[in-house]
């Protein structure tokens, strides 16, 4: 578990708990009960298992409305289509799976809300690949209603951006503010247990200083799970993807910052190593001798004639950060990412000093100086 007091370390360190717009109160919490990790009850695989369990007795009688295709091989699009198709029994079966999964999601969410780190959480955004479907959206909405019926004063809502882009856009909120004044885009990397996605993210800072207008200009996807690469070859492939994007951005005339933001599974140490939680990545990424940020700086020492800076944080944290501009009406909020596992993070918005308060403080400081001068 990674939780504790917000670090006062500079923004240049990896995995810190104090970021430009929020304090990360906790992330990657691993809750357990007598059956094991609670996150396993509300991940993508859990939904497929629920669906499969509902189909088993129907298969014995030859009455499975979803046919012979294994549950794990039915795409999200096909399940979504079932909900609006003419086969009422198939729709009822999928709705049954949604209901059971929503109950599990509500239970797991409720357990998070009982922890000290998640006290007084007002809103939770739900991301991850499962959210990218009508089935996922209904399950999230149903879990929200279940939590409210149990007395929780909480809003559970789907993450605003496409989950494939949220992990890239969230990298903007790791970056120091000077980047937005001098450059119009950054490189971002979203590493998952199945895919690695790289992209160029446009800040559009002049249109919206809170980064609410930011978007992915171009991205590339590599499904590394299909290739089963070594750790070293995975890093080389990642570096090549980034170099290709740099070339394309330069040709387009984008002012690309010398900054690479990385969203990566696991507990991220300040030196860029990974303490734990990277078991689904190719090779041993938890070795003390492996440092992805350092290797990328070696591979790409400069961007646009400036020394490259790399900043890495947990993937759940980064995906949630994409929602920061839209969470300004609450103080404490969290994210759950439903994918291979259940990522989680809780944030507290950092109080922004407004101009009136700043002028007041400046006036107090001036008064103190004047009194000292008279003395």
MARLONU-321596 format. One line per 5 residues: number of its first residue (from 1); their letters; for each residue y, z, x of C-alpha. Coordinates in nm, 3 decimals, m for minus. Example, Ala and Ser with C-alpha at 12.3 -4.5 7.8 and 13.67 -1.06 7.14 Angstrom:
BEGIN
1 = as = m0.450,0.780,1.230  m0.106,0.714,1.367
END
This chain:
BEGIN
1 = xxxxx = 0.000,0.000,0.000  0.348,m0.078,0.123  0.604,0.155,m0.023  0.865,0.403,0.089  1.233,0.433,0.164
6 = xxxxx = 1.431,0.115,0.211  1.451,0.017,0.575  1.796,0.009,0.732  1.676,m0.253,0.979  1.867,m0.578,1.010
11 = xxxxx = 1.789,m0.877,0.795  1.629,m1.043,1.098  1.309,m0.836,1.072  1.008,m0.935,0.866  0.880,m0.755,0.558
16 = xxxxx = 1.174,m0.513,0.536  1.238,m0.323,0.216  1.616,m0.370,0.217  1.713,m0.727,0.139  2.057,m0.879,0.071
21 = xxxxx = 2.043,m0.838,m0.308  1.767,m0.583,m0.374  1.577,m0.291,m0.233  1.202,m0.349,m0.251  1.071,m0.017,m0.382
26 = xxxxx = 0.707,m0.114,m0.333  0.479,m0.412,m0.303  0.110,m0.494,m0.273  0.003,m0.166,m0.436  m0.376,m0.152,m0.469
31 = xxxxx = m0.457,0.061,m0.774  m0.820,0.160,m0.832  m1.037,0.309,m1.102  m1.409,0.383,m1.122  m1.483,0.008,m1.150
36 = xxxxx = m1.281,m0.098,m0.845  m0.939,m0.257,m0.792  m0.737,m0.280,m1.113  m0.583,m0.608,m1.005  m0.925,m0.771,m1.038
41 = xxxxx = m0.909,m0.708,m1.413  m0.596,m0.918,m1.459  m0.630,m1.206,m1.214  m0.706,m1.573,m1.278  m1.079,m1.520,m1.218
46 = xxxxx = m1.084,m1.236,m1.471  m0.968,m1.468,m1.749  m1.240,m1.721,m1.660  m1.501,m1.445,m1.666  m1.383,m1.326,m2.008
51 = xxxxx = m1.405,m1.681,m2.141  m1.749,m1.726,m1.988  m1.876,m1.399,m2.141  m1.759,m1.512,m2.485  m1.937,m1.844,m2.443
56 = xxxxx = m2.276,m1.708,m2.326  m2.417,m1.606,m2.666  m2.290,m1.932,m2.817  m2.461,m2.137,m2.549  m2.798,m1.980,m2.633
61 = xxxxx = m2.768,m2.112,m2.986  m2.625,m2.445,m2.876  m2.301,m2.370,m3.059  m2.053,m2.354,m2.772  m1.747,m2.551,m2.891
66 = xxxxx = m1.633,m2.601,m2.530  m1.951,m2.790,m2.445  m2.148,m2.768,m2.121  m1.862,m2.763,m1.869  m1.859,m2.429,m1.680
71 = xxxxx = m1.557,m2.213,m1.757  m1.446,m2.219,m1.392  m1.423,m2.598,m1.406  m1.217,m2.630,m1.724  m0.858,m2.709,m1.622
76 = xxxxx = m0.555,m2.527,m1.755  m0.438,m2.845,m1.924  m0.767,m2.880,m2.110  m0.751,m2.522,m2.234  m0.391,m2.573,m2.346
81 = xxxxx = m0.494,m2.885,m2.536  m0.774,m2.692,m2.705  m0.516,m2.459,m2.860  m0.350,m2.745,m3.046  m0.654,m2.970,m3.097
86 = xxxxx = m0.851,m3.041,m3.413  m1.150,m2.826,m3.310  m1.063,m2.496,m3.476  m1.367,m2.316,m3.334  m1.276,m2.414,m2.979
91 = xxxxx = m0.919,m2.295,m3.038  m1.049,m1.966,m3.181  m1.270,m1.915,m2.876  m0.982,m1.964,m2.633  m0.758,m1.738,m2.844
96 = xxxxx = m1.029,m1.472,m2.823  m1.025,m1.494,m2.444  m0.646,m1.476,m2.444  m0.654,m1.159,m2.655  m0.905,m0.983,m2.428
101 = xxxxx = m0.717,m1.086,m2.115  m0.385,m0.972,m2.266  m0.535,m0.630,m2.332  m0.647,m0.607,m1.969  m0.306,m0.721,m1.846
106 = xxxxx = m0.132,m0.466,m2.067  m0.362,m0.190,m1.941  m0.308,m0.277,m1.575  0.068,m0.309,m1.627  0.072,0.029,m1.796
111 = xxxxx = m0.101,0.181,m1.493  0.165,0.035,m1.264  0.437,0.181,m1.485  0.283,0.527,m1.445  0.316,0.520,m1.066
116 = xxxxx = 0.612,0.683,m0.895  0.712,0.354,m0.733  0.743,0.180,m1.073  0.925,0.460,m1.259  1.203,0.342,m1.493
121 = xxxxx = 1.112,m0.026,m1.462  1.305,m0.214,m1.730  1.168,m0.568,m1.702  0.869,m0.740,m1.539  0.851,m1.111,m1.467
126 = xxxxx = 0.505,m1.264,m1.447  0.439,m1.551,m1.209  0.142,m1.705,m1.033  m0.062,m2.010,m1.125  m0.193,m1.857,m1.450
131 = xxxxx = 0.161,m1.844,m1.588  0.182,m2.225,m1.552  0.001,m2.289,m1.879  0.041,m2.230,m2.250  m0.264,m2.004,m2.235
136 = xxxxx = m0.090,m1.794,m1.971  0.237,m1.778,m2.162  0.064,m1.659,m2.479  m0.133,m1.397,m2.285  0.188,m1.266,m2.127
141 = xxxxx = 0.366,m1.254,m2.464  0.071,m1.074,m2.625  0.057,m0.819,m2.340  0.431,m0.761,m2.388  0.374,m0.681,m2.757
146 = xxxxx = 0.084,m0.450,m2.674  0.295,m0.256,m2.424  0.579,m0.220,m2.673  0.336,m0.099,m2.941  0.222,0.171,m2.696
151 = xxxxx = 0.579,0.295,m2.658  0.674,0.131,m2.330  1.040,0.028,m2.318  0.971,m0.281,m2.113  1.009,m0.657,m2.128
156 = xxxxx = 0.722,m0.867,m1.990  0.836,m1.229,m1.949  0.712,m1.545,m1.773  0.893,m1.623,m1.449  1.171,m1.876,m1.504
161 = xxxxx = 1.091,m2.128,m1.231  0.774,m2.332,m1.201  0.538,m2.097,m1.009  0.482,m2.373,m0.753  0.854,m2.366,m0.674
166 = xxxxx = 0.937,m1.998,m0.728  0.776,m1.897,m0.398  0.994,m2.151,m0.216  1.318,m2.073,m0.400  1.264,m1.701,m0.347
171 = xxxxx = 1.289,m1.757,0.030  1.664,m1.811,m0.016  1.697,m1.444,m0.101  1.555,m1.348,0.238  1.828,m1.538,0.421
176 = xxxxx = 2.150,m1.390,0.561  2.466,m1.488,0.370  2.621,m1.694,0.651  2.359,m1.962,0.589  2.505,m2.046,0.249
181 = xxxxx = 2.854,m2.094,0.389  2.752,m2.324,0.674  2.448,m2.512,0.540  2.329,m2.656,0.210  1.951,m2.617,0.240
186 = xxxxx = 1.668,m2.428,0.409  1.301,m2.479,0.489  1.059,m2.265,0.288  0.685,m2.205,0.312  0.458,m2.060,0.041
191 = xxxxx = 0.113,m1.967,0.174  m0.170,m1.894,m0.067  m0.543,m1.843,m0.058  m0.601,m2.203,m0.167  m0.284,m2.397,m0.087
196 = xxxxx = 0.003,m2.411,0.159  0.323,m2.554,0.016  0.631,m2.639,0.223  0.965,m2.746,0.088  1.333,m2.807,0.143
201 = xxxxx = 1.533,m2.583,m0.090  1.891,m2.673,m0.173  2.112,m2.367,m0.211  2.379,m2.531,m0.434  2.581,m2.227,m0.331
206 = xxxxx = 2.917,m2.391,m0.409  2.807,m2.436,m0.772  2.667,m2.084,m0.803  2.711,m1.818,m0.535  2.430,m1.614,m0.693
211 = xxxxx = 2.187,m1.901,m0.611  2.101,m1.951,m0.979  2.144,m2.329,m0.938  1.912,m2.353,m0.636  1.626,m2.599,m0.650
216 = xxxxx = 1.351,m2.762,m0.447  1.469,m3.099,m0.311  1.130,m3.205,m0.177  0.796,m3.034,m0.112  0.454,m3.107,0.036
221 = xxxxx = 0.123,m2.948,m0.060  m0.190,m2.902,0.147  m0.501,m2.764,m0.022  m0.646,m2.595,0.286  m0.938,m2.446,0.094
226 = xxxxx = m1.089,m2.795,0.070  m1.067,m2.858,0.444  m1.175,m2.512,0.564  m0.965,m2.532,0.882  m0.954,m2.288,1.172
231 = xxxxx = m0.652,m2.061,1.195  m0.512,m2.262,1.484  m0.549,m2.597,1.309  m0.391,m2.452,0.996  m0.082,m2.349,1.194
236 = xxxxx = m0.062,m2.695,1.355  m0.085,m2.863,1.014  0.186,m2.632,0.878  0.416,m2.710,1.172  0.366,m3.083,1.119
241 = xxxxx = 0.450,m3.053,0.749  0.774,m2.874,0.840  0.867,m3.132,1.104  0.813,m3.411,0.852  1.043,m3.236,0.605
246 = xxxxx = 1.308,m3.184,0.873  1.302,m3.556,0.948  1.333,m3.647,0.579  1.617,m3.400,0.524  1.810,m3.533,0.822
251 = xxxxx = 1.771,m3.892,0.699  1.903,m3.784,0.360  2.205,m3.622,0.524  2.128,m3.264,0.418  2.280,m2.984,0.626
256 = xxxxx = 1.953,m2.806,0.698  1.991,m2.448,0.822  1.803,m2.338,1.137  1.606,m2.101,0.914  1.248,m2.099,0.783
261 = xxxxx = 1.155,m1.855,0.507  0.786,m1.774,0.465  0.606,m1.630,0.165  0.265,m1.498,0.276  m0.008,m1.275,0.129
266 = xxxxx = m0.053,m0.926,0.268  0.143,m0.633,0.402  0.396,m0.781,0.642  0.498,m0.578,0.947  0.850,m0.595,1.093
271 = xxxxx = 0.723,m0.783,1.401  0.572,m1.058,1.186  0.210,m0.948,1.205  0.001,m0.889,0.892  m0.150,m0.544,0.845
276 = xxxxx = m0.389,m0.633,0.562  m0.430,m0.851,0.255  m0.468,m1.191,0.423  m0.846,m1.214,0.386  m0.831,m1.536,0.183
281 = xxxxx = m0.643,m1.730,0.452  m0.821,m1.956,0.706  m0.936,m1.747,1.002  m0.826,m1.396,1.097  m0.456,m1.368,1.013
286 = xxxxx = m0.469,m0.988,1.040  m0.530,m0.990,1.415  m0.265,m0.804,1.615  m0.259,m1.104,1.849  m0.165,m1.348,1.571
291 = xxxxx = 0.201,m1.390,1.482  0.285,m1.684,1.255  0.668,m1.659,1.282  0.643,m1.663,1.661  0.409,m1.962,1.661
296 = xxxxx = 0.641,m2.160,1.433  0.939,m2.088,1.658  0.733,m2.218,1.952  0.645,m2.532,1.756  0.998,m2.584,1.615
301 = xxxxx = 1.240,m2.416,1.859  1.547,m2.589,1.716  1.666,m2.732,1.385  1.978,m2.947,1.395  2.060,m2.835,1.748
306 = xxxxx = 2.050,m2.463,1.663  1.787,m2.204,1.756  1.532,m2.160,1.479  1.510,m1.831,1.292  1.198,m1.743,1.089
311 = xxxxx = 1.173,m1.466,0.832  0.848,m1.376,0.652  0.772,m1.149,0.358  0.494,m1.083,0.110  0.426,m1.369,m0.134
316 = xxxxx = 0.458,m1.154,m0.445  0.790,m1.015,m0.325  0.926,m1.362,m0.248  0.815,m1.519,m0.575  0.983,m1.239,m0.766
321 = xxxxx = 1.305,m1.280,m0.566  1.358,m1.621,m0.727  1.439,m1.431,m1.047  1.711,m1.215,m0.886  2.012,m1.401,m1.036
326 = xxxxx = 1.872,m1.348,m1.386  1.797,m0.976,m1.347  2.155,m0.854,m1.312  2.159,m0.688,m1.655  1.895,m0.436,m1.545
331 = xxxxx = 1.875,m0.199,m1.249  1.502,m0.176,m1.181  1.258,m0.460,m1.235  0.927,m0.589,m1.108  0.702,m0.889,m1.067
336 = xxxxx = 0.331,m0.948,m1.124  0.176,m1.269,m0.993  m0.150,m1.373,m1.155  m0.348,m1.589,m0.917  m0.647,m1.535,m0.688
341 = xxxxx = m0.548,m1.169,m0.708  m0.271,m0.975,m0.882  0.039,m0.963,m0.662  0.300,m0.701,m0.741  0.643,m0.581,m0.634
346 = xxxxx = 0.912,m0.354,m0.775  1.284,m0.392,m0.702  1.608,m0.203,m0.747  1.920,m0.418,m0.758  2.165,m0.326,m0.488
351 = xxxxx = 2.502,m0.227,m0.630  2.761,m0.494,m0.560  3.108,m0.371,m0.479  3.358,m0.547,m0.701  3.707,m0.649,m0.588
356 = xxxxx = 3.882,m0.369,m0.779  3.663,m0.102,m0.618  3.709,m0.260,m0.276  4.088,m0.257,m0.310  4.073,0.108,m0.417
361 = xxxxx = 3.864,0.201,m0.112  4.097,0.003,0.114  4.390,0.194,m0.032  4.220,0.529,0.034  4.150,0.427,0.393
366 = xxxxx = 4.517,0.327,0.439  4.635,0.661,0.296  4.410,0.848,0.541  4.548,0.649,0.835  4.909,0.709,0.721
371 = xxxxx = 4.847,1.086,0.694  4.692,1.097,1.039  4.987,0.903,1.180  5.233,1.155,1.027  5.033,1.449,1.162
END
